[in-house]
């Protein structure tokens, strides 16, 4: 009997030993496949022609937009229409964006500094993301009437959200993205409800407001600057500084008079989520505090002679960590 038991234990141990490499190989293959989908998602968003309507849900708020994207010899040309509330249209050629504000008869011209807007939401290589997220394939499904493959990005710490992405099986285009908290609940999502891929009508990229004679033109002046006096001592792992800019922001006073003020911005990113620190003179009367809207957390605080607004697509603990570790050293 002892010999039988010993033989049984040996067989079980050997089976487990042999199964472990196979399981590891399966997990590695799944991760490689999921990373391949992430690469397709970003390439497809920038290289394909497509037109569709998508819904963005942030907390209790929802917004519907329509996007048309075409690629030609000059690069990317895109039109984004906001379909809820006051009409807005954004026409982008490369990095230049023109915003049409019809009720104010105004054109706002600015430069786009990052390629991380839906459906091109990834700003890092998939291997870099894998340092801070467990990346694996999810179940297949259907989004906007198209066959899709789910990809899961599960955070390796409590200082970032998780994500569930659905890519179109035929083209790789991102069809839906959900932001998940540590309980697995959806705190924010964006998804196409209708999409046509490969045959976008170029006429849809033209602005709806053809006659803009007499409209005011505002250039959102933005310049690269060095804000080396400002440092964040305790960033969440994987977040690094990606840009430092200074811009003029237009406001309207209670009396209806336009006012422009200078705001500096430092942006940190892990390639998927971003945290921004906005810095401006603290002369205005403001109340310190924090708020959350969907996946976005915001902290406003006074620091010396400055007012800081910290905005991030990260959990509250991460935004507090950043806000509490900001230092300024004058030269």
Protein Blocks (a to p, Z undefined) as FASTA:
>chain_A
ZZmmmmmmmmmmmmmmmmmmmmmmmmmmmmmmmmmmmmmmmmmmmmmccdddddddehjb
ccdddddddddfkbpadddddfehjadddddehjbccdddfknopacddddfbdcbcfbl
bfbdfklmmmmpccdddddddeehiacdddddddfbfkbccddddddfknopafbdcddd
fkopafbdcddfbdcehiacfklmpcfblblghiacdddddddddfkkbccfbacehiac
fbdcddddddddfkopacddddddddddehlaccddddddfkbccdeddddehjbccddd
dehjbccdddddbdfklmmmmmmmcccddZZ
